[in-house]
Each structure stands twice: as C-alpha cells, then as structure tokens.
Amino acid sequence: MHSMKSILATPLGLGLALALASAPALAEDLDFTLTNDTESVLAEFYASPADVGEWEEDILGDDVLGSGESVEITIADGRTQCEYDLRFVFDDGSETIVQAEDICETGSFNITE
C-alpha cells in the first residue's frame, strides 16, 4: 500500500531554491510527485537548479520516504527554469545524484535502484 505525503517548499518554509514554470516569462509553482521505487528508505532529498553549484536544503526535513511511498512536492521560489540536479540520500548513507532532470516536462520523478 502506497502512502501519500505532501510537502510545500517555499523560500520562507524550507528555503528550497526550486521553482519551475511552463512559461519562460512567468514563474509558477511546480507540483510533482516523488516516488521511492527503491528497497531503501529515502532519508534526504535535495534539488538545485542545474546551473547552481551548491545543494539547497533537505526538502524532506524530518520526514523520510519509505520504499514504495510517494510524496507530493510543491516548489515555489520564483525561478523560471526546468532543469534541476536531484540528490537522494538513503538511510544507509548511500546516495544517488541525477543531473539536469526536466521536472516541468515530467510532473513526477521515480527514484529507482
């Protein structure tokens, strides 16, 4: 059974520097579903614009995303680009980095092993 959580990322909330928009001139909130399709617990999730050299804050915060679980994430920081680097840190300390993912196009992201 999949559980669904919801996380709102804002500059005042998590300080997450993510904003994705379908129109280049107008920034809009981006809603996407993150699904953990691994056998491990996702302990941390970071996303930063592909042209930024540092990771933003952990989007999950104190939460974790168990195997098979999904979370709705809203990103609202006023940026207008779509390509983001994604970093996933699991409870065993291992991590996966996905570079230049176009989240505007997909509306969802599944982390797999």
Biopython code that builds the backbone (N, CA, C, O; Angstrom):
import numpy as np
from Bio.PDB.StructureBuilder import StructureBuilder

atoms = [
    (1, "MET", "N", (0.833, -1.158, 0.000)),
    (1, "MET", "CA", (0.000, 0.000, 0.000)),
    (1, "MET", "C", (0.894, 1.243, 0.000)),
    (1, "MET", "O", (1.811, 1.357, 0.812)),
    (2, "HIS", "N", (0.620, 2.154, -0.903)),
    (2, "HIS", "CA", (1.398, 3.383, -1.010)),
    (2, "HIS", "C", (0.790, 4.448, -0.101)),
    (2, "HIS", "O", (-0.430, 4.595, -0.028)),
    (3, "SER", "N", (1.635, 5.169, 0.574)),
    (3, "SER", "CA", (1.122, 6.295, 1.331)),
    (3, "SER", "C", (1.510, 7.564, 0.600)),
    (3, "SER", "O", (2.532, 7.595, -0.085)),
    (4, "MET", "N", (0.718, 8.602, 0.733)),
    (4, "MET", "CA", (0.959, 9.855, 0.047)),
    (4, "MET", "C", (1.143, 10.948, 1.085)),
    (4, "MET", "O", (0.292, 11.133, 1.955)),
    (5, "LYS", "N", (2.237, 11.665, 0.997)),
    (5, "LYS", "CA", (2.507, 12.794, 1.864)),
    (5, "LYS", "C", (2.520, 14.035, 0.994)),
    (5, "LYS", "O", (2.506, 13.931, -0.233)),
    (6, "SER", "N", (2.548, 15.194, 1.602)),
    (6, "SER", "CA", (2.636, 16.427, 0.847)),
    (6, "SER", "C", (3.623, 17.357, 1.516)),
    (6, "SER", "O", (3.593, 17.544, 2.732)),
    (7, "ILE", "N", (4.502, 17.941, 0.709)),
    (7, "ILE", "CA", (5.492, 18.873, 1.215)),
    (7, "ILE", "C", (5.419, 20.131, 0.373)),
    (7, "ILE", "O", (5.384, 20.061, -0.855)),
    (8, "LEU", "N", (5.396, 21.281, 1.030)),
    (8, "LEU", "CA", (5.406, 22.562, 0.347)),
    (8, "LEU", "C", (6.766, 23.187, 0.568)),
    (8, "LEU", "O", (7.173, 23.422, 1.705)),
    (9, "ALA", "N", (7.465, 23.454, -0.514)),
    (9, "ALA", "CA", (8.777, 24.085, -0.414)),
    (9, "ALA", "C", (8.638, 25.550, -0.820)),
    (9, "ALA", "O", (8.247, 25.851, -1.948)),
    (10, "THR", "N", (8.955, 26.448, 0.090)),
    (10, "THR", "CA", (8.905, 27.873, -0.183)),
    (10, "THR", "C", (10.148, 28.526, 0.377)),
    (10, "THR", "O", (10.825, 27.939, 1.221)),
    (11, "PRO", "N", (10.463, 29.724, -0.073)),
    (11, "PRO", "CA", (11.626, 30.408, 0.479)),
    (11, "PRO", "C", (11.501, 30.626, 1.991)),
    (11, "PRO", "O", (12.506, 30.565, 2.699)),
    (12, "LEU", "N", (10.318, 30.872, 2.488)),
    (12, "LEU", "CA", (10.131, 31.077, 3.917)),
    (12, "LEU", "C", (10.050, 29.759, 4.672)),
    (12, "LEU", "O", (10.400, 29.693, 5.850)),
    (13, "GLY", "N", (9.592, 28.718, 4.002)),
    (13, "GLY", "CA", (9.470, 27.415, 4.649)),
    (13, "GLY", "C", (10.801, 26.702, 4.700)),
    (13, "GLY", "O", (11.535, 26.840, 5.678)),
    (14, "LEU", "N", (11.122, 25.962, 3.695)),
    (14, "LEU", "CA", (12.338, 25.163, 3.682)),
    (14, "LEU", "C", (13.522, 25.889, 3.062)),
    (14, "LEU", "O", (14.644, 25.386, 3.106)),
    (15, "GLY", "N", (13.294, 27.044, 2.494)),
    (15, "GLY", "CA", (14.380, 27.767, 1.856)),
    (15, "GLY", "C", (14.859, 27.079, 0.594)),
    (15, "GLY", "O", (15.981, 27.317, 0.144)),
    (16, "LEU", "N", (14.050, 26.257, 0.035)),
    (16, "LEU", "CA", (14.417, 25.487, -1.145)),
    (16, "LEU", "C", (14.448, 26.376, -2.369)),
    (16, "LEU", "O", (13.492, 27.100, -2.647)),
    (17, "ALA", "N", (15.522, 26.322, -3.081)),
    (17, "ALA", "CA", (15.659, 27.173, -4.266)),
    (17, "ALA", "C", (15.204, 26.422, -5.508)),
    (17, "ALA", "O", (15.995, 26.130, -6.405)),
    (18, "LEU", "N", (13.934, 26.121, -5.539)),
    (18, "LEU", "CA", (13.374, 25.456, -6.706)),
    (18, "LEU", "C", (12.120, 26.179, -7.149)),
    (18, "LEU", "O", (11.241, 26.473, -6.338)),
    (19, "ALA", "N", (12.043, 26.454, -8.394)),
    (19, "ALA", "CA", (10.804, 26.947, -8.965)),
    (19, "ALA", "C", (10.833, 26.554, -10.420)),
    (19, "ALA", "O", (11.829, 26.743, -11.117)),
    (20, "LEU", "N", (9.761, 26.022, -10.849)),
    (20, "LEU", "CA", (9.699, 25.583, -12.224)),
    (20, "LEU", "C", (8.458, 26.176, -12.861)),
    (20, "LEU", "O", (7.413, 26.279, -12.217)),
    (21, "ALA", "N", (8.565, 26.558, -14.098)),
    (21, "ALA", "CA", (7.428, 27.179, -14.771)),
    (21, "ALA", "C", (7.320, 26.630, -16.183)),
    (21, "ALA", "O", (8.326, 26.295, -16.808)),
    (22, "SER", "N", (6.120, 26.544, -16.670)),
    (22, "SER", "CA", (5.925, 26.077, -18.032)),
    (22, "SER", "C", (6.151, 27.208, -19.027)),
    (22, "SER", "O", (6.512, 26.944, -20.174)),
    (23, "ALA", "N", (5.951, 28.447, -18.628)),
    (23, "ALA", "CA", (6.207, 29.589, -19.491)),
    (23, "ALA", "C", (7.480, 30.286, -19.038)),
    (23, "ALA", "O", (7.643, 30.540, -17.844)),
    (24, "PRO", "N", (8.383, 30.600, -19.952)),
    (24, "PRO", "CA", (9.659, 31.164, -19.548)),
    (24, "PRO", "C", (9.551, 32.517, -18.861)),
    (24, "PRO", "O", (10.413, 32.841, -18.044)),
    (25, "ALA", "N", (8.545, 33.315, -19.151)),
    (25, "ALA", "CA", (8.457, 34.654, -18.578)),
    (25, "ALA", "C", (7.728, 34.683, -17.237)),
    (25, "ALA", "O", (7.875, 35.647, -16.486)),
    (26, "LEU", "N", (6.958, 33.668, -16.922)),
    (26, "LEU", "CA", (6.170, 33.672, -15.702)),
    (26, "LEU", "C", (6.561, 32.520, -14.798)),
    (26, "LEU", "O", (6.563, 31.362, -15.214)),
    (27, "ALA", "N", (6.888, 32.844, -13.568)),
    (27, "ALA", "CA", (7.204, 31.789, -12.606)),
    (27, "ALA", "C", (5.905, 31.271, -12.028)),
    (27, "ALA", "O", (5.028, 32.051, -11.656)),
    (28, "GLU", "N", (5.781, 29.968, -11.952)),
    (28, "GLU", "CA", (4.606, 29.332, -11.366)),
    (28, "GLU", "C", (5.079, 28.270, -10.397)),
    (28, "GLU", "O", (6.192, 27.758, -10.513)),
    (29, "ASP", "N", (4.226, 27.943, -9.440)),
    (29, "ASP", "CA", (4.542, 26.836, -8.553)),
    (29, "ASP", "C", (4.578, 25.554, -9.373)),
    (29, "ASP", "O", (3.811, 25.375, -10.319)),
    (30, "LEU", "N", (5.479, 24.680, -8.988)),
    (30, "LEU", "CA", (5.553, 23.371, -9.633)),
    (30, "LEU", "C", (5.122, 22.319, -8.634)),
    (30, "LEU", "O", (5.650, 22.244, -7.524)),
    (31, "ASP", "N", (4.176, 21.522, -9.031)),
    (31, "ASP", "CA", (3.748, 20.385, -8.233)),
    (31, "ASP", "C", (4.218, 19.134, -8.956)),
    (31, "ASP", "O", (3.957, 18.952, -10.146)),
    (32, "PHE", "N", (4.915, 18.273, -8.221)),
    (32, "PHE", "CA", (5.297, 17.000, -8.823)),
    (32, "PHE", "C", (5.276, 15.917, -7.760)),
    (32, "PHE", "O", (5.366, 16.193, -6.563)),
    (33, "THR", "N", (5.156, 14.690, -8.216)),
    (33, "THR", "CA", (5.123, 13.538, -7.328)),
    (33, "THR", "C", (6.490, 12.875, -7.343)),
    (33, "THR", "O", (7.024, 12.543, -8.401)),
    (34, "LEU", "N", (7.051, 12.686, -6.150)),
    (34, "LEU", "CA", (8.301, 11.955, -5.988)),
    (34, "LEU", "C", (7.952, 10.586, -5.428)),
    (34, "LEU", "O", (7.306, 10.486, -4.385)),
    (35, "THR", "N", (8.379, 9.527, -6.118)),
    (35, "THR", "CA", (8.095, 8.161, -5.685)),
    (35, "THR", "C", (9.400, 7.427, -5.428)),
    (35, "THR", "O", (10.320, 7.465, -6.245)),
    (36, "ASN", "N", (9.467, 6.762, -4.290)),
    (36, "ASN", "CA", (10.632, 5.965, -3.931)),
    (36, "ASN", "C", (10.409, 4.532, -4.391)),
    (36, "ASN", "O", (9.736, 3.753, -3.716)),
    (37, "ASP", "N", (10.978, 4.186, -5.547)),
    (37, "ASP", "CA", (10.865, 2.837, -6.096)),
    (37, "ASP", "C", (12.119, 2.019, -5.802)),
    (37, "ASP", "O", (12.519, 1.172, -6.600)),
    (38, "THR", "N", (12.739, 2.283, -4.642)),
    (38, "THR", "CA", (13.893, 1.501, -4.216)),
    (38, "THR", "C", (13.470, 0.630, -3.039)),
    (38, "THR", "O", (12.348, 0.745, -2.544)),
    (39, "GLU", "N", (14.354, -0.224, -2.602)),
    (39, "GLU", "CA", (14.096, -1.054, -1.425)),
    (39, "GLU", "C", (14.529, -0.344, -0.137)),
    (39, "GLU", "O", (14.357, -0.888, 0.954)),
    (40, "SER", "N", (15.089, 0.862, -0.255)),
    (40, "SER", "CA", (15.632, 1.588, 0.887)),
    (40, "SER", "C", (14.751, 2.761, 1.284)),
    (40, "SER", "O", (13.916, 3.216, 0.503)),
    (41, "VAL", "N", (14.943, 3.243, 2.501)),
    (41, "VAL", "CA", (14.239, 4.425, 2.981)),
    (41, "VAL", "C", (15.007, 5.656, 2.521)),
    (41, "VAL", "O", (16.212, 5.765, 2.749)),
    (42, "LEU", "N", (14.310, 6.577, 1.874)),
    (42, "LEU", "CA", (14.911, 7.834, 1.447)),
    (42, "LEU", "C", (14.891, 8.788, 2.634)),
    (42, "LEU", "O", (13.823, 9.191, 3.095)),
    (43, "ALA", "N", (16.074, 9.146, 3.128)),
    (43, "ALA", "CA", (16.190, 9.982, 4.324)),
    (43, "ALA", "C", (16.295, 11.463, 3.995)),
    (43, "ALA", "O", (15.835, 12.305, 4.767)),
    (44, "GLU", "N", (16.900, 11.791, 2.848)),
    (44, "GLU", "CA", (17.086, 13.191, 2.463)),
    (44, "GLU", "C", (16.877, 13.322, 0.956)),
    (44, "GLU", "O", (17.210, 12.420, 0.188)),
    (45, "PHE", "N", (16.316, 14.471, 0.547)),
    (45, "PHE", "CA", (16.127, 14.763, -0.872)),
    (45, "PHE", "C", (16.469, 16.229, -1.101)),
    (45, "PHE", "O", (15.900, 17.124, -0.476)),
    (46, "TYR", "N", (17.415, 16.453, -2.014)),
    (46, "TYR", "CA", (17.853, 17.803, -2.342)),
    (46, "TYR", "C", (17.620, 18.037, -3.828)),
    (46, "TYR", "O", (17.697, 17.109, -4.633)),
    (47, "ALA", "N", (17.338, 19.271, -4.177)),
    (47, "ALA", "CA", (17.210, 19.641, -5.580)),
    (47, "ALA", "C", (17.728, 21.065, -5.738)),
    (47, "ALA", "O", (17.413, 21.945, -4.937)),
    (48, "SER", "N", (18.514, 21.277, -6.761)),
    (48, "SER", "CA", (19.062, 22.604, -7.045)),
    (48, "SER", "C", (19.024, 22.837, -8.542)),
    (48, "SER", "O", (19.200, 21.900, -9.321)),
    (49, "PRO", "N", (18.800, 24.064, -8.948)),
    (49, "PRO", "CA", (18.845, 24.355, -10.382)),
    (49, "PRO", "C", (20.159, 23.853, -10.969)),
    (49, "PRO", "O", (21.205, 23.942, -10.326)),
    (50, "ALA", "N", (20.104, 23.331, -12.180)),
    (50, "ALA", "CA", (21.275, 22.717, -12.798)),
    (50, "ALA", "C", (22.452, 23.685, -12.919)),
    (50, "ALA", "O", (23.601, 23.249, -12.982)),
    (51, "ASP", "N", (22.184, 24.991, -12.954)),
    (51, "ASP", "CA", (23.260, 25.964, -13.096)),
    (51, "ASP", "C", (23.768, 26.509, -11.757)),
    (51, "ASP", "O", (24.552, 27.458, -11.738)),
    (52, "VAL", "N", (23.334, 25.924, -10.646)),
    (52, "VAL", "CA", (23.779, 26.338, -9.313)),
    (52, "VAL", "C", (24.753, 25.285, -8.796)),
    (52, "VAL", "O", (24.484, 24.088, -8.900)),
    (53, "GLY", "N", (25.873, 25.717, -8.246)),
    (53, "GLY", "CA", (26.921, 24.798, -7.844)),
    (53, "GLY", "C", (26.800, 24.219, -6.454)),
    (53, "GLY", "O", (27.673, 23.455, -6.045)),
    (54, "GLU", "N", (25.754, 24.548, -5.703)),
    (54, "GLU", "CA", (25.581, 24.037, -4.343)),
    (54, "GLU", "C", (24.179, 23.469, -4.176)),
    (54, "GLU", "O", (23.240, 23.855, -4.873)),
    (55, "TRP", "N", (24.064, 22.538, -3.227)),
    (55, "TRP", "CA", (22.753, 21.957, -2.922)),
    (55, "TRP", "C", (21.987, 22.885, -1.998)),
    (55, "TRP", "O", (22.569, 23.546, -1.138)),
    (56, "GLU", "N", (20.691, 22.927, -2.183)),
    (56, "GLU", "CA", (19.802, 23.663, -1.289)),
    (56, "GLU", "C", (19.534, 22.782, -0.068)),
    (56, "GLU", "O", (20.180, 21.748, 0.106)),
    (57, "GLU", "N", (18.586, 23.186, 0.775)),
    (57, "GLU", "CA", (18.268, 22.427, 1.990)),
    (57, "GLU", "C", (17.520, 21.135, 1.668)),
    (57, "GLU", "O", (16.915, 20.991, 0.605)),
    (58, "ASP", "N", (17.579, 20.202, 2.615)),
    (58, "ASP", "CA", (16.868, 18.920, 2.506)),
    (58, "ASP", "C", (15.371, 19.179, 2.437)),
    (58, "ASP", "O", (14.791, 19.732, 3.372)),
    (59, "ILE", "N", (14.747, 18.785, 1.344)),
    (59, "ILE", "CA", (13.312, 19.013, 1.152)),
    (59, "ILE", "C", (12.476, 18.197, 2.130)),
    (59, "ILE", "O", (11.437, 18.664, 2.597)),
    (60, "LEU", "N", (12.916, 16.990, 2.440)),
    (60, "LEU", "CA", (12.136, 16.128, 3.333)),
    (60, "LEU", "C", (12.198, 16.590, 4.788)),
    (60, "LEU", "O", (11.308, 16.272, 5.577)),
    (61, "GLY", "N", (13.227, 17.328, 5.142)),
    (61, "GLY", "CA", (13.354, 17.791, 6.529)),
    (61, "GLY", "C", (13.422, 16.615, 7.482)),
    (61, "GLY", "O", (14.283, 15.748, 7.334)),
    (62, "ASP", "N", (12.529, 16.573, 8.457)),
    (62, "ASP", "CA", (12.492, 15.495, 9.443)),
    (62, "ASP", "C", (11.774, 14.249, 8.922)),
    (62, "ASP", "O", (11.822, 13.199, 9.564)),
    (63, "ASP", "N", (11.112, 14.350, 7.772)),
    (63, "ASP", "CA", (10.370, 13.228, 7.209)),
    (63, "ASP", "C", (11.306, 12.291, 6.439)),
    (63, "ASP", "O", (12.423, 12.663, 6.080)),
    (64, "VAL", "N", (10.834, 11.092, 6.199)),
    (64, "VAL", "CA", (11.514, 10.137, 5.334)),
    (64, "VAL", "C", (10.484, 9.601, 4.338)),
    (64, "VAL", "O", (9.278, 9.746, 4.541)),
    (65, "LEU", "N", (10.962, 8.990, 3.280)),
    (65, "LEU", "CA", (10.085, 8.412, 2.271)),
    (65, "LEU", "C", (10.435, 6.936, 2.142)),
    (65, "LEU", "O", (11.467, 6.572, 1.577)),
    (66, "GLY", "N", (9.562, 6.104, 2.672)),
    (66, "GLY", "CA", (9.796, 4.664, 2.671)),
    (66, "GLY", "C", (9.712, 4.056, 1.284)),
    (66, "GLY", "O", (9.232, 4.680, 0.337)),
    (67, "SER", "N", (10.186, 2.835, 1.186)),
    (67, "SER", "CA", (10.121, 2.087, -0.053)),
    (67, "SER", "C", (8.673, 1.991, -0.525)),
    (67, "SER", "O", (7.792, 1.585, 0.234)),
    (68, "GLY", "N", (8.429, 2.367, -1.785)),
    (68, "GLY", "CA", (7.082, 2.300, -2.352)),
    (68, "GLY", "C", (6.209, 3.493, -2.033)),
    (68, "GLY", "O", (5.086, 3.569, -2.531)),
    (69, "GLU", "N", (6.676, 4.424, -1.228)),
    (69, "GLU", "CA", (5.874, 5.595, -0.875)),
    (69, "GLU", "C", (6.086, 6.726, -1.879)),
    (69, "GLU", "O", (7.097, 6.786, -2.578)),
    (70, "SER", "N", (5.098, 7.618, -1.925)),
    (70, "SER", "CA", (5.151, 8.796, -2.786)),
    (70, "SER", "C", (4.875, 10.034, -1.948)),
    (70, "SER", "O", (4.239, 9.962, -0.896)),
    (71, "VAL", "N", (5.362, 11.166, -2.431)),
    (71, "VAL", "CA", (5.122, 12.438, -1.765)),
    (71, "VAL", "C", (4.850, 13.494, -2.835)),
    (71, "VAL", "O", (5.519, 13.525, -3.868)),
    (72, "GLU", "N", (3.880, 14.346, -2.586)),
    (72, "GLU", "CA", (3.602, 15.479, -3.460)),
    (72, "GLU", "C", (4.471, 16.636, -2.997)),
    (72, "GLU", "O", (4.454, 16.996, -1.820)),
    (73, "ILE", "N", (5.229, 17.218, -3.914)),
    (73, "ILE", "CA", (6.117, 18.327, -3.580)),
    (73, "ILE", "C", (5.700, 19.542, -4.400)),
    (73, "ILE", "O", (5.493, 19.450, -5.610)),
    (74, "THR", "N", (5.581, 20.672, -3.728)),
    (74, "THR", "CA", (5.309, 21.936, -4.394)),
    (74, "THR", "C", (6.543, 22.807, -4.235)),
    (74, "THR", "O", (7.040, 23.007, -3.127)),
    (75, "ILE", "N", (7.026, 23.319, -5.347)),
    (75, "ILE", "CA", (8.206, 24.166, -5.330)),
    (75, "ILE", "C", (7.790, 25.560, -5.774)),
    (75, "ILE", "O", (7.242, 25.744, -6.861)),
    (76, "ALA", "N", (8.059, 26.539, -4.916)),
    (76, "ALA", "CA", (7.606, 27.908, -5.184)),
    (76, "ALA", "C", (8.657, 28.903, -4.722)),
    (76, "ALA", "O", (8.615, 29.379, -3.588)),
    (77, "ASP", "N", (9.605, 29.216, -5.608)),
    (77, "ASP", "CA", (10.598, 30.217, -5.224)),
    (77, "ASP", "C", (10.830, 31.275, -6.289)),
    (77, "ASP", "O", (11.755, 32.078, -6.165)),
    (78, "GLY", "N", (10.019, 31.293, -7.322)),
    (78, "GLY", "CA", (10.103, 32.354, -8.309)),
    (78, "GLY", "C", (11.048, 32.112, -9.471)),
    (78, "GLY", "O", (11.132, 32.947, -10.372)),
    (79, "ARG", "N", (11.757, 31.004, -9.477)),
    (79, "ARG", "CA", (12.647, 30.731, -10.613)),
    (79, "ARG", "C", (11.839, 30.241, -11.810)),
    (79, "ARG", "O", (10.722, 29.746, -11.662)),
    (80, "THR", "N", (12.416, 30.387, -12.983)),
    (80, "THR", "CA", (11.675, 30.036, -14.202)),
    (80, "THR", "C", (12.327, 28.929, -15.015)),
    (80, "THR", "O", (11.922, 28.691, -16.153)),
    (81, "GLN", "N", (13.318, 28.249, -14.470)),
    (81, "GLN", "CA", (13.934, 27.173, -15.232)),
    (81, "GLN", "C", (13.334, 25.825, -14.858)),
    (81, "GLN", "O", (12.637, 25.696, -13.851)),
    (82, "CYS", "N", (13.619, 24.821, -15.690)),
    (82, "CYS", "CA", (13.028, 23.500, -15.500)),
    (82, "CYS", "C", (14.040, 22.409, -15.163)),
    (82, "CYS", "O", (13.658, 21.365, -14.634)),
    (83, "GLU", "N", (15.307, 22.624, -15.455)),
    (83, "GLU", "CA", (16.297, 21.568, -15.244)),
    (83, "GLU", "C", (16.946, 21.705, -13.867)),
    (83, "GLU", "O", (17.508, 22.743, -13.517)),
    (84, "TYR", "N", (16.845, 20.625, -13.106)),
    (84, "TYR", "CA", (17.372, 20.584, -11.747)),
    (84, "TYR", "C", (18.202, 19.341, -11.532)),
    (84, "TYR", "O", (17.906, 18.276, -12.074)),
    (85, "ASP", "N", (19.241, 19.486, -10.736)),
    (85, "ASP", "CA", (20.004, 18.344, -10.270)),
    (85, "ASP", "C", (19.322, 17.832, -9.012)),
    (85, "ASP", "O", (18.919, 18.623, -8.160)),
    (86, "LEU", "N", (19.190, 16.526, -8.888)),
    (86, "LEU", "CA", (18.493, 15.906, -7.766)),
    (86, "LEU", "C", (19.465, 15.019, -7.001)),
    (86, "LEU", "O", (20.225, 14.255, -7.596)),
    (87, "ARG", "N", (19.431, 15.129, -5.681)),
    (87, "ARG", "CA", (20.308, 14.306, -4.833)),
    (87, "ARG", "C", (19.448, 13.556, -3.826)),
    (87, "ARG", "O", (18.638, 14.150, -3.113)),
    (88, "PHE", "N", (19.637, 12.250, -3.781)),
    (88, "PHE", "CA", (18.873, 11.372, -2.900)),
    (88, "PHE", "C", (19.837, 10.704, -1.929)),
    (88, "PHE", "O", (20.809, 10.080, -2.355)),
    (89, "VAL", "N", (19.578, 10.828, -0.625)),
    (89, "VAL", "CA", (20.413, 10.194, 0.398)),
    (89, "VAL", "C", (19.535, 9.206, 1.151)),
    (89, "VAL", "O", (18.468, 9.558, 1.656)),
    (90, "PHE", "N", (20.005, 7.958, 1.218)),
    (90, "PHE", "CA", (19.221, 6.896, 1.847)),
    (90, "PHE", "C", (19.661, 6.679, 3.287)),
    (90, "PHE", "O", (20.722, 7.150, 3.697)),
    (91, "ASP", "N", (18.848, 5.970, 4.049)),
    (91, "ASP", "CA", (19.111, 5.794, 5.488)),
    (91, "ASP", "C", (20.382, 5.016, 5.771)),
    (91, "ASP", "O", (20.887, 5.062, 6.893)),
    (92, "ASP", "N", (20.920, 4.295, 4.778)),
    (92, "ASP", "CA", (22.184, 3.575, 4.977)),
    (92, "ASP", "C", (23.397, 4.438, 4.619)),
    (92, "ASP", "O", (24.532, 3.966, 4.679)),
    (93, "GLY", "N", (23.157, 5.720, 4.241)),
    (93, "GLY", "CA", (24.235, 6.634, 3.897)),
    (93, "GLY", "C", (24.577, 6.683, 2.420)),
    (93, "GLY", "O", (25.320, 7.565, 1.991)),
    (94, "SER", "N", (24.050, 5.750, 1.628)),
    (94, "SER", "CA", (24.326, 5.776, 0.191)),
    (94, "SER", "C", (23.561, 6.929, -0.452)),
    (94, "SER", "O", (22.565, 7.405, 0.094)),
    (95, "GLU", "N", (24.028, 7.369, -1.599)),
    (95, "GLU", "CA", (23.338, 8.454, -2.283)),
    (95, "GLU", "C", (23.366, 8.273, -3.789)),
    (95, "GLU", "O", (24.225, 7.588, -4.344)),
    (96, "THR", "N", (22.398, 8.908, -4.426)),
    (96, "THR", "CA", (22.276, 8.912, -5.874)),
    (96, "THR", "C", (22.091, 10.350, -6.311)),
    (96, "THR", "O", (21.334, 11.097, -5.692)),
    (97, "ILE", "N", (22.780, 10.745, -7.376)),
    (97, "ILE", "CA", (22.627, 12.086, -7.933)),
    (97, "ILE", "C", (22.171, 11.948, -9.383)),
    (97, "ILE", "O", (22.750, 11.193, -10.165)),
    (98, "VAL", "N", (21.125, 12.690, -9.721)),
    (98, "VAL", "CA", (20.619, 12.732, -11.091)),
    (98, "VAL", "C", (20.809, 14.162, -11.567)),
    (98, "VAL", "O", (20.330, 15.098, -10.928)),
    (99, "GLN", "N", (21.509, 14.339, -12.689)),
    (99, "GLN", "CA", (21.807, 15.674, -13.169)),
    (99, "GLN", "C", (20.853, 16.112, -14.267)),
    (99, "GLN", "O", (20.458, 15.324, -15.127)),
    (100, "ALA", "N", (20.492, 17.393, -14.217)),
    (100, "ALA", "CA", (19.710, 18.079, -15.252)),
    (100, "ALA", "C", (18.415, 17.357, -15.615)),
    (100, "ALA", "O", (18.159, 17.081, -16.787)),
    (101, "GLU", "N", (17.608, 17.057, -14.612)),
    (101, "GLU", "CA", (16.285, 16.446, -14.832)),
    (101, "GLU", "C", (15.275, 17.556, -15.125)),
    (101, "GLU", "O", (15.194, 18.527, -14.373)),
    (102, "ASP", "N", (14.508, 17.423, -16.206)),
    (102, "ASP", "CA", (13.481, 18.407, -16.567)),
    (102, "ASP", "C", (12.170, 18.034, -15.877)),
    (102, "ASP", "O", (11.392, 17.231, -16.393)),
    (103, "ILE", "N", (11.939, 18.624, -14.710)),
    (103, "ILE", "CA", (10.746, 18.285, -13.929)),
    (103, "ILE", "C", (9.497, 18.923, -14.520)),
    (103, "ILE", "O", (8.399, 18.395, -14.340)),
    (104, "CYS", "N", (9.634, 20.039, -15.215)),
    (104, "CYS", "CA", (8.479, 20.673, -15.860)),
    (104, "CYS", "C", (7.815, 19.703, -16.832)),
    (104, "CYS", "O", (6.589, 19.616, -16.907)),
    (105, "GLU", "N", (8.626, 18.996, -17.552)),
    (105, "GLU", "CA", (8.145, 18.098, -18.591)),
    (105, "GLU", "C", (7.458, 16.858, -18.016)),
    (105, "GLU", "O", (6.449, 16.404, -18.555)),
    (106, "THR", "N", (7.995, 16.310, -16.931)),
    (106, "THR", "CA", (7.506, 15.023, -16.439)),
    (106, "THR", "C", (6.371, 15.120, -15.429)),
    (106, "THR", "O", (5.439, 14.317, -15.478)),
    (107, "GLY", "N", (6.430, 16.091, -14.510)),
    (107, "GLY", "CA", (5.414, 16.209, -13.465)),
    (107, "GLY", "C", (5.572, 15.174, -12.373)),
    (107, "GLY", "O", (4.806, 15.166, -11.409)),
    (108, "SER", "N", (6.558, 14.297, -12.511)),
    (108, "SER", "CA", (6.813, 13.310, -11.484)),
    (108, "SER", "C", (8.247, 12.816, -11.636)),
    (108, "SER", "O", (8.883, 13.000, -12.674)),
    (109, "PHE", "N", (8.740, 12.178, -10.564)),
    (109, "PHE", "CA", (10.066, 11.568, -10.631)),
    (109, "PHE", "C", (10.054, 10.324, -9.763)),
    (109, "PHE", "O", (9.628, 10.367, -8.608)),
    (110, "ASN", "N", (10.522, 9.215, -10.320)),
    (110, "ASN", "CA", (10.639, 7.964, -9.581)),
    (110, "ASN", "C", (12.113, 7.669, -9.371)),
    (110, "ASN", "O", (12.867, 7.539, -10.334)),
    (111, "ILE", "N", (12.527, 7.563, -8.111)),
    (111, "ILE", "CA", (13.896, 7.171, -7.829)),
    (111, "ILE", "C", (13.939, 5.646, -7.805)),
    (111, "ILE", "O", (13.166, 4.998, -7.099)),
    (112, "THR", "N", (14.861, 5.088, -8.593)),
    (112, "THR", "CA", (14.980, 3.631, -8.694)),
    (112, "THR", "C", (16.412, 3.232, -8.375)),
    (112, "THR", "O", (17.313, 4.070, -8.330)),
    (113, "GLU", "N", (16.604, 1.941, -8.154)),
    (113, "GLU", "CA", (17.957, 1.432, -7.848)),
    (113, "GLU", "C", (18.688, 1.130, -9.126)),
    (113, "GLU", "O", (19.838, 0.693, -9.090)),
]
sb = StructureBuilder()
sb.init_structure("model")
sb.init_model(0)
sb.init_chain("A")
sb.init_seg("    ")
for serial, (resi, resn, name, xyz) in enumerate(atoms, 1):
    if name == "N":
        sb.init_residue(resn, " ", resi, " ")
    sb.init_atom(name, np.array(xyz, "f"), 0.0, 1.0, " ", f" {name:<3s}", serial, name[0])
structure = sb.get_structure()
